[in-house]
């Protein structure tokens, strides 16, 4: 809901306070954010992408935030494209094995060598 500020500048209410347009900023990137496109988190406002970057679930393969569907393998989450052999990078859609110490996934061709190294 937009209201007029006492100084004649346009203002709006968000997070229980009154803000001038342009003064309401993302806690992640510190750029201005609109009242209708923020995510509140612990009393602060974030752009959706900044919130995802700061608080989102991270892929066990690439460490980037996961936004959308993912694979869950042995309790770890992966982007579908990131669930690959830790040795050769091939897709593990056809099967995999997890190294006992590192917990990394390997294809059948590389799991024996990975277990020897651990």
Secondary structure, 3 states (H helix, E strand, C coil): CEEECCCCCEEEEECCEEEECCCCECCCCCCECCCCCCEEECCEEECHHHHHHHHCCECCCCCCECCCCCEEECCEEECHHHCECCCCCCECCCCCEECCCCCCEECHHHHHHHHHHC
